[in-house]
Amino acid sequence: MVLLKEGEVDEYPQQTVVRISNEKLTMQVKEESPVNWPDLMFMGYCCESFQINRGIYNTAEIWLYRRGFTDIRARRTILLRFFTYAVSRVQKDSNKKFIRFGSGGLTECLEAFMQSVSNKVGPS
């Protein structure tokens, strides 16, 4: 299958051709959840949206994976909730714009987040 933009000529007529417009492609990406994006795009989204660096992202993802969150979609959903939680916690405590973690701070914040989530759900 060959994807052609509007106005492009098919150089390979024996293949199936799908014509797309830039407008439709842009709308599709905007409507799709970041959880479904490729790894690099999802990580970039998290880093940009929550003002974290790649190391924080990777450490949080590995921490969740090692605690049994092996399904990537579920783990990404939890990562988004965690980063939202961390931003609100940092802003609430010190009115800082960016998430800052000191030595051991990320693990402490992850544990507090998991505790708050388990308290809302209750014992299983």
N, C-alpha and C positions, 0 to 999 in steps of 0.2 A: 504494500500500500504506500502511496506517495501522497504527502500532504502538500497542497499548493495554496498559496495565498491568492486573493482575487487578482485577476489579470495575468497570472503566470501561465506559461505554456507548458503542457505536459511533454517532456522529452522522452518519456518511457511509456508509450501508448499501450504496451502489453500488460501493464500493472494497473491495479484498481486505483482510481484517483478519488480523493475526497477533497472538495474545495471548502475552505473555511475563510471567514472574514476575521480581521483583527478584532472587531467589535464583539463578535460572538465568543472568541477565545478569551478576551479580557473579562467578559461577563461570567464565563464559566469559572475562571480562576477566582474571581471575587466571591462567588456564591459557595464555593467548595470550602469545607472546613480545613483549617491548617493541619488538623490531626491526620488527614489523608495525603498531605504533601510529601514529596521525597525528603529524605533525611536532611540534606543540606538546607533546603528551603525552610523546613520546620525549625531547625536549629537557628537559622538566621532570623526567622520570625520571633522566636523567643528572646534572642539576644537583643534585637531591636525594640521589641515591645516592652520588655521588662528591664532594659539597661543592665544586662548581665553579660559576662564574657563566656567564651566557649568552655573554659575550664569549669565554671560554675554549672553550666548546662550539663556537661559530660558527667561531672561528679554526682549531680542530683539524679540523672538518669540511671547511672550504674547503681547508686544507692537503692533506688526503687526496684531495679531489676533483681538485685541480690536479695531483696525481701519478698520475692515471689511475684512481682508484677512483670510477667514474661510476655503477655500479650501487648504488642506495640501500641495498638490504638488505645487500650485502657491506660497504659503507662503514659502516653502522651497527654491524654485527658487529665490525668492526675498531675502531670508536670505543669500544665497550664493552670490548674487550680492551686498548686503549690506556689508557683511564682506570683500569682495574684495575691495569695495569702501573705507571702513574704513581703511584697510591696506594701500592702496595707499595714503590716506589722511594723515595718521600718518607718513608714510615714507617721503612724500613730505614735510610736515611741520617740522619734527624734525629728520629725518633719523633714527628713532627707528626701531628696528627689530620686536617688539611685539606691539600689540594694547594695549594701556593704556587709560582708561577713568577715569577722576576725578569725583568729585561729580556732578551729572547731565550731565556729558559728553556723556554718551551713548544716552540719550534722545536727546541731542543737535545734535549728529551725525546722529541719525535716522531721525530727522526732516530735516537736511540738505540734506541727501540722498534722502528723499521723494521729497523735493523741486527740487533737480537736475533732478530727474526722471520725475516729472511733467512738468518741463521746456522743456525737450526734446520731450515729447509727445505733449505738448501744451494743451490748454483748451479743455474740452469736451463739 
